[in-house]
């Protein structure tokens, strides 16, 4: 079961680069799923929730594309975790600008350029 105690806490600088945040119930509403299913997505590492500096648990709004999880996000998260990234480090990497993309990895995922993003994520392991 997804537990709030397992959620990484992020710093204010990471909080700032992410921008918009959604609560778990908000994500459930946008996806048209029960909260329990969103928690399953978190357990399965298809989504990532963190504890914001104010103490609330949230998911970046950028992880959603309308009423769906951003295509390719789960695979990219898996690659980052396999490279040894923590949840907070993965989140920071996804929202940090990369001039070779250009933009941020999450913006590239939203633009359906997941292969480019995953190549960069794989290169982090070496």
LINVENVEN-V412789 format. One record per pair of residues at least 24 apart in sequence whose ideal C-beta (glycine too) atoms are under 6 Angstrom apart, sorted by the first residue. I is the first residue (numbers start at 1). GAP is how many residues later the second one is. If there is no record, write none. Layout:
i;gap
I;GAP
I;GAP
This chain:
i;gap
2;37
2;40
2;41
4;53
7;42
7;43
7;44
7;50
8;42
8;79
8;80
9;42
10;40
10;78
12;41
14;78
15;37
15;38
17;78
18;42
18;77
20;41
21;37
22;37
22;39
23;35
27;32
30;34
30;37
31;36
32;35
45;32
46;28
48;39
62;44
70;39
72;37
72;42
76;41
76;42
76;45
79;39
79;42
79;43
80;41
83;41
83;42
